[in-house]
Amino acid sequence: MRFIQDTTVCVKPDKGEEFQEWLIANKGRLEADYPEGTSLLGVFFTVYGPHQNEVHILEVLDSYAAID
């Protein structure tokens, strides 16, 4: 079984494109910085709905103990 942790952040409406560029440029570094037992599943932008400025960062945990 795997566990998913969802961290939600808000990006200012005029900073979405800049944030996307930063994510693309730093993807490898972000993935490498995750501690053992965790990994980055992906970063997802809300494109339709009331929370269009939300970004969801999904992380995979090998076990519930990996939260620590």
SVG drawing of the C-alpha trace seen along z (x, -y; Angstrom):
<svg xmlns="http://www.w3.org/2000/svg" viewBox="-16 -39 35 41">
<polyline fill="none" stroke="black" stroke-width="0.4" points="0.0,0.0 1.2,-3.5 0.1,-6.7 -0.4,-10.1 0.2,-13.4 -1.5,-16.5 0.0,-19.8 -2.1,-22.7 -0.6,-26.1 -2.0,-29.2 -0.1,-31.0 -0.9,-34.7 -2.9,-34.9 -0.1,-36.8 2.6,-34.4 1.3,-31.1 3.4,-31.1 6.5,-32.1 5.9,-29.3 5.5,-26.7 8.8,-27.8 10.5,-27.5 9.1,-24.0 10.3,-22.9 13.8,-24.3 14.1,-22.8 12.3,-19.4 15.4,-17.3 16.5,-19.2 13.1,-18.9 12.9,-15.2 16.4,-14.6 15.7,-16.4 13.0,-14.1 14.0,-11.9 14.1,-8.1 10.6,-6.6 9.1,-9.6 8.9,-10.8 7.3,-13.5 4.3,-12.2 3.7,-15.6 2.6,-19.1 -0.9,-19.9 -2.6,-23.2 -6.3,-23.6 -7.5,-24.7 -11.2,-25.0 -13.4,-25.7 -13.5,-28.1 -9.9,-27.5 -8.0,-28.3 -5.0,-29.6 -4.4,-26.4 -1.5,-24.1 -1.5,-20.6 1.9,-19.0 1.4,-15.2 3.9,-13.2 4.1,-9.4 5.0,-7.8 6.1,-4.2 4.5,-3.8 2.7,-5.9 5.9,-6.1 7.5,-8.1 5.5,-11.1 8.0,-11.5"/>
</svg>
